[in-house]
Amino acid sequence: MAKWGEGDPRWIVEERPDATNVNNWHWTEKNACAWSQEKIKELFKNFKIEGDGISCTVKEVETCEGEAVVNNRKGKLIFFYEWNIALKWDSNDDSDISGKINIPNLSEENDISEVDFEITLKSSTNEGEKVKHFLHTKGKEKLRDRLALYISALKEEFSRGMILPQKNSVNKNVVNSAPASNIKAKMNEAVVSSNKSLGYKIATTTIKQQQKFQCRGQEFFNVFTTTEMVQAFTKGPVKVDPKKSGKFELFGGNIYGEFVEVSPTKIVQKWRTKQWPDGHFSEVTIDINERGDHTEVNLTQTGVPSTEEESTKENWDRYYWDAIKRTFGFGYFM
């Protein structure tokens, strides 16, 4: 053991006023999930959207799912947030006009101007369509302004106390911020190194799902293997090389892997999300069976980390099956 004062200066604590996290070298983290959910509800509660003679009010934050954390690494603040939000709204002029606003991609990876809004009506009427058009064209800018307030408040609230005073700078108020585009990469590096050092085995499970689509089997096959069609339902740039050992990358690189088998009736992939432990892939098998008046699709996914089972099921439903039906009009079966 080094003598007092002779060790690595990053670990010397006697000259720090609080004797912790010397020179901000260690990775420290604050969970901002609960705070974020409350802040988002506060910002949208009874929020009015008005213009062009139209007036609407957000009555309720129906869904606010995701996460937000703030990290201090070597004196830099790294903000990570990713939220799926659903708002209920109605018209102030006609109580029969109401609907929902879905915000599926509020995250630090997207500029506020790139945030998507899916606006729906409970019942389609001529007056209702006018209100919906207003929300699509002008209302979304007011919604973006509200989301920007959340991001600003998050950074202000969680910057406090994250950068600790260093030797010879006790009275300085230092706040640094890492570029948003590098946030997830930096966080993933930390998770990966942790997993490698632990060397534990991962408990896994199998997911099975069945869906029916109003389309031909070949049409569904094209949805998974044609770059333009994959881009359409994922709403972003993708990489798709549908051949054995061909690579794929979807949802901004959050889902990636390679094709193991590709045919009009079966697609097999090595599949993983960026958040899973380093090097761990599941195997996805999609069986495509054309019936008399529809196409039946059976998904089997083996090797899913047990802790990710529920979220993986939900994400298949939301970002694959529902998105495909909605984008291409392949319909829902009652």
C-alpha positions as CSV (number, residue, x, y, z in Angstrom):
1,M,0.0,0.0,0.0
2,A,1.3,3.4,-0.9
3,K,2.2,5.8,1.9
4,W,-0.2,8.7,2.7
5,G,0.1,11.2,-0.1
6,E,2.2,9.0,-2.4
7,G,-0.5,7.1,-4.3
8,D,-2.4,7.9,-7.5
9,P,-3.7,11.5,-7.0
10,R,-7.1,10.5,-8.3
11,W,-7.6,8.4,-5.2
12,I,-6.2,10.8,-2.5
13,V,-8.9,12.0,-0.3
14,E,-7.3,14.0,2.4
15,E,-7.2,17.2,0.4
16,R,-10.9,17.1,-0.7
17,P,-13.4,19.0,1.5
18,D,-15.9,16.0,1.4
19,A,-13.3,13.3,0.9
20,T,-15.3,11.6,-1.8
21,N,-15.0,11.1,-5.6
22,V,-11.6,12.8,-5.9
23,N,-11.3,15.0,-9.0
24,N,-14.7,13.6,-10.1
25,W,-12.9,10.5,-11.5
26,H,-15.4,7.9,-10.5
27,W,-18.6,7.2,-12.4
28,T,-21.6,8.6,-10.4
29,E,-25.2,8.4,-11.4
30,K,-28.5,9.9,-10.5
31,N,-31.8,8.2,-11.4
32,A,-34.2,10.8,-12.9
33,C,-37.1,8.5,-13.8
34,A,-39.6,9.3,-11.1
35,W,-38.7,13.1,-11.3
36,S,-39.1,13.0,-15.1
37,Q,-42.5,11.3,-15.0
38,E,-43.8,13.9,-12.6
39,K,-42.3,16.8,-14.5
40,I,-43.8,15.6,-17.8
41,K,-47.3,15.2,-16.2
42,E,-46.9,18.7,-14.6
43,L,-46.0,20.3,-18.0
44,F,-48.9,18.8,-19.9
45,K,-51.6,18.9,-17.2
46,N,-54.4,21.0,-18.7
47,F,-52.0,22.3,-21.4
48,K,-54.0,24.3,-24.0
49,I,-53.1,24.3,-27.7
50,E,-54.8,27.1,-29.5
51,G,-54.7,28.8,-32.9
52,D,-56.6,29.4,-36.1
53,G,-59.8,29.5,-34.1
54,I,-59.3,26.1,-32.7
55,S,-58.8,25.3,-29.0
56,C,-57.8,22.0,-27.5
57,T,-56.6,20.9,-24.0
58,V,-54.4,18.0,-23.0
59,K,-56.6,16.4,-20.2
60,E,-54.3,13.5,-19.1
61,V,-50.8,12.0,-19.6
62,E,-52.1,8.5,-20.2
63,T,-48.7,6.8,-20.6
64,C,-45.2,7.9,-19.7
65,E,-42.8,5.0,-20.1
66,G,-39.0,5.0,-20.4
67,E,-36.1,6.1,-18.3
68,A,-33.8,9.0,-17.6
69,V,-30.4,9.0,-15.8
70,V,-27.6,11.5,-15.4
71,N,-24.0,10.5,-15.1
72,N,-20.8,12.2,-14.1
73,R,-17.8,10.7,-15.7
74,K,-14.4,12.4,-15.2
75,G,-16.1,15.8,-14.7
76,K,-18.5,15.5,-17.6
77,L,-22.2,15.3,-17.3
78,I,-23.9,12.7,-19.5
79,F,-27.7,13.0,-19.9
80,F,-29.6,9.9,-21.1
81,Y,-33.4,9.9,-21.5
82,E,-35.8,8.0,-23.6
83,W,-39.6,8.3,-23.3
84,N,-42.7,7.0,-24.9
85,I,-45.6,9.4,-24.1
86,A,-49.3,9.2,-24.8
87,L,-51.5,12.2,-24.1
88,K,-55.4,12.4,-24.1
89,W,-56.8,15.6,-25.6
90,D,-60.2,17.0,-26.4
91,S,-61.7,20.1,-28.1
92,N,-62.7,23.0,-25.9
93,D,-65.5,23.8,-28.4
94,D,-67.0,20.4,-28.9
95,S,-66.9,17.7,-26.2
96,D,-67.4,15.0,-28.8
97,I,-64.1,15.7,-30.5
98,S,-61.2,14.0,-28.6
99,G,-58.3,11.7,-29.2
100,K,-54.7,10.9,-28.4
101,I,-51.3,12.2,-29.1
102,N,-48.5,9.5,-29.1
103,I,-44.9,10.7,-28.8
104,P,-42.8,7.6,-29.4
105,N,-39.2,8.9,-29.7
106,L,-38.4,11.6,-27.1
107,S,-34.7,10.9,-26.5
108,E,-31.3,12.6,-26.4
109,E,-30.5,10.9,-29.8
110,N,-33.1,13.0,-31.5
111,D,-33.2,16.8,-31.9
112,I,-36.4,18.3,-30.5
113,S,-37.3,19.2,-34.1
114,E,-37.1,15.4,-35.0
115,V,-39.6,14.3,-32.4
116,D,-42.5,12.4,-34.0
117,F,-46.2,12.9,-33.1
118,E,-49.0,10.4,-33.9
119,I,-52.3,12.1,-33.6
120,T,-55.5,10.1,-33.6
121,L,-59.3,10.8,-33.3
122,K,-61.7,8.8,-31.1
123,S,-64.4,9.3,-33.7
124,S,-63.8,10.7,-37.2
125,T,-66.0,13.6,-38.2
126,N,-65.5,16.6,-40.5
127,E,-64.9,19.0,-37.6
128,G,-62.7,16.4,-35.8
129,E,-60.5,16.1,-38.9
130,K,-60.0,19.9,-38.9
131,V,-58.8,19.8,-35.3
132,K,-56.6,16.8,-36.1
133,H,-55.1,18.7,-39.0
134,F,-54.4,21.7,-36.8
135,L,-52.6,19.6,-34.3
136,H,-50.5,18.0,-37.0
137,T,-49.5,21.3,-38.7
138,K,-49.3,23.9,-35.9
139,G,-50.1,22.2,-32.6
140,K,-47.0,20.0,-32.8
141,E,-44.7,23.0,-32.5
142,K,-46.4,24.0,-29.2
143,L,-45.9,20.4,-28.1
144,R,-42.3,20.5,-29.0
145,D,-41.9,23.7,-26.9
146,R,-43.3,21.8,-23.9
147,L,-40.9,18.9,-24.4
148,A,-38.0,21.4,-24.6
149,L,-39.0,22.7,-21.2
150,Y,-38.7,19.2,-19.8
151,I,-35.2,18.7,-21.3
152,S,-34.1,22.1,-20.0
153,A,-35.5,21.4,-16.5
154,L,-33.8,18.0,-16.4
155,K,-30.4,19.4,-17.1
156,E,-30.8,22.2,-14.7
157,E,-32.2,20.1,-11.8
158,F,-29.7,17.2,-12.2
159,S,-26.6,19.3,-12.8
160,R,-26.7,20.4,-9.1
161,G,-24.2,18.5,-7.0
162,M,-23.1,16.1,-9.8
163,I,-19.8,18.0,-10.4
164,L,-18.0,18.0,-7.0
165,P,-15.4,20.6,-6.0
166,Q,-11.8,19.6,-6.8
167,K,-8.5,20.4,-5.0
168,N,-7.7,24.1,-5.4
169,S,-11.1,24.8,-6.9
170,V,-13.5,24.4,-3.9
171,N,-15.4,27.5,-4.6
172,K,-15.7,27.0,-8.4
173,N,-19.1,26.0,-9.8
174,V,-18.1,23.6,-12.7
175,V,-20.7,22.2,-15.0
176,N,-19.7,20.3,-18.2
177,S,-21.8,18.4,-20.5
178,A,-20.9,15.6,-23.0
179,P,-22.3,15.8,-26.6
180,A,-25.7,14.2,-26.7
181,S,-24.8,12.1,-29.8
182,N,-22.2,10.3,-27.7
183,I,-24.3,9.6,-24.6
184,K,-25.5,6.1,-25.2
185,A,-22.1,5.0,-26.6
186,K,-20.4,6.1,-23.4
187,M,-23.0,4.5,-21.2
188,N,-22.8,1.2,-23.1
189,E,-19.0,1.2,-22.8
190,A,-19.4,1.2,-19.0
191,V,-22.0,-1.5,-19.0
192,V,-19.9,-3.7,-21.3
193,S,-16.8,-3.5,-19.2
194,S,-18.8,-4.3,-16.1
195,N,-20.2,-7.4,-17.7
196,K,-16.9,-8.6,-18.9
197,S,-15.3,-8.3,-15.5
198,L,-18.1,-10.2,-13.7
199,G,-18.2,-13.0,-16.2
200,Y,-21.6,-14.3,-15.1
201,K,-24.0,-16.4,-17.0
202,I,-27.2,-14.8,-18.2
203,A,-30.6,-16.4,-17.4
204,T,-32.7,-16.5,-20.6
205,T,-36.2,-17.3,-21.7
206,T,-38.1,-17.9,-25.0
207,I,-40.8,-15.6,-26.4
208,K,-43.5,-16.9,-28.8
209,Q,-46.0,-14.7,-30.5
210,Q,-48.6,-15.1,-33.3
211,Q,-49.9,-12.3,-35.6
212,K,-52.3,-12.2,-38.5
213,F,-52.0,-9.8,-41.4
214,Q,-54.3,-9.0,-44.3
215,C,-51.7,-9.4,-47.0
216,R,-50.0,-12.1,-49.1
217,G,-47.1,-14.0,-47.6
218,Q,-44.7,-12.4,-50.1
219,E,-45.8,-8.9,-49.1
220,F,-45.0,-9.6,-45.5
221,F,-41.6,-11.1,-46.5
222,N,-40.9,-7.9,-48.4
223,V,-41.6,-5.8,-45.3
224,F,-38.7,-7.5,-43.4
225,T,-36.3,-7.7,-46.3
226,T,-36.7,-4.5,-48.4
227,T,-34.8,-1.5,-47.2
228,E,-37.5,1.0,-48.2
229,M,-40.3,-0.9,-46.5
230,V,-38.3,-1.4,-43.3
231,Q,-37.5,2.3,-43.3
232,A,-41.2,3.0,-43.7
233,F,-42.4,1.1,-40.6
234,T,-39.4,1.9,-38.4
235,K,-39.5,5.6,-39.4
236,G,-35.7,6.0,-39.8
237,P,-32.6,5.0,-41.6
238,V,-31.8,1.2,-41.6
239,K,-29.3,-1.2,-42.9
240,V,-30.7,-4.5,-44.3
241,D,-28.8,-7.1,-46.3
242,P,-31.2,-10.1,-46.5
243,K,-28.9,-13.0,-47.2
244,K,-27.1,-15.5,-45.1
245,S,-24.6,-13.7,-42.8
246,G,-26.0,-10.4,-44.1
247,K,-26.1,-7.6,-41.5
248,F,-29.1,-5.6,-40.3
249,E,-29.4,-2.5,-38.1
250,L,-32.7,-0.8,-37.1
251,F,-34.0,2.0,-34.8
252,G,-30.8,4.0,-34.8
253,G,-28.6,1.0,-34.1
254,N,-30.6,-0.1,-31.0
255,I,-31.5,-3.3,-32.8
256,Y,-28.9,-5.1,-34.9
257,G,-27.6,-8.6,-35.9
258,E,-27.4,-10.8,-39.0
259,F,-29.5,-13.0,-41.1
260,V,-29.0,-16.8,-40.6
261,E,-31.7,-18.0,-43.0
262,V,-33.8,-16.1,-45.5
263,S,-36.7,-17.5,-47.6
264,P,-40.2,-16.4,-48.5
265,T,-41.6,-18.7,-45.7
266,K,-39.0,-18.3,-43.0
267,I,-36.6,-15.7,-41.7
268,V,-34.0,-16.5,-39.0
269,Q,-31.9,-13.8,-37.4
270,K,-29.2,-13.4,-34.8
271,W,-30.8,-10.5,-32.9
272,R,-29.9,-8.2,-30.0
273,T,-30.5,-4.8,-28.6
274,K,-27.7,-2.5,-27.7
275,Q,-28.6,-2.6,-24.0
276,W,-28.1,-6.3,-23.7
277,P,-24.8,-7.6,-22.2
278,D,-21.9,-7.4,-24.6
279,G,-21.8,-10.2,-27.2
280,H,-25.1,-11.8,-26.2
281,F,-27.5,-12.5,-29.1
282,S,-30.9,-14.2,-29.2
283,E,-32.2,-16.2,-32.2
284,V,-35.4,-14.9,-33.9
285,T,-37.3,-17.2,-36.2
286,I,-40.2,-15.8,-38.1
287,D,-42.4,-18.4,-39.9
288,I,-44.6,-16.9,-42.6
289,N,-47.7,-18.9,-43.5
290,E,-50.1,-17.7,-46.2
291,R,-53.7,-18.8,-45.5
292,G,-56.8,-18.4,-47.6
293,D,-57.6,-14.8,-46.6
294,H,-54.7,-13.7,-44.6
295,T,-51.0,-14.4,-43.6
296,E,-50.2,-16.0,-40.3
297,V,-46.9,-15.0,-38.8
298,N,-45.3,-17.0,-35.9
299,L,-42.4,-15.5,-34.0
300,T,-40.1,-17.6,-31.8
301,Q,-37.3,-15.8,-30.0
302,T,-34.8,-17.9,-27.9
303,G,-32.1,-16.6,-25.7
304,V,-33.9,-13.5,-24.4
305,P,-32.4,-12.3,-21.1
306,S,-35.1,-13.0,-18.5
307,T,-35.0,-9.5,-17.2
308,E,-35.9,-8.2,-20.7
309,E,-38.8,-10.6,-21.4
310,E,-41.7,-8.2,-20.9
311,S,-40.1,-5.2,-22.5
312,T,-39.1,-7.3,-25.5
313,K,-42.7,-8.6,-26.0
314,E,-44.1,-5.1,-25.7
315,N,-41.6,-3.7,-28.2
316,W,-42.4,-6.4,-30.8
317,D,-46.0,-5.5,-30.5
318,R,-45.5,-1.8,-30.6
319,Y,-42.5,-1.2,-33.0
320,Y,-43.0,-4.2,-35.3
321,W,-46.5,-5.6,-35.5
322,D,-48.6,-2.5,-34.8
323,A,-46.3,-0.3,-36.9
324,I,-46.4,-2.7,-39.9
325,K,-50.2,-2.9,-39.8
326,R,-50.5,0.9,-39.4
327,T,-47.9,1.8,-42.1
328,F,-49.0,-0.6,-44.8
329,G,-52.7,-1.0,-44.0
330,F,-52.4,-4.8,-43.4
331,G,-55.3,-4.5,-40.9
332,Y,-56.2,-5.7,-37.5
333,F,-58.2,-8.9,-36.8
334,M,-60.9,-8.7,-34.1
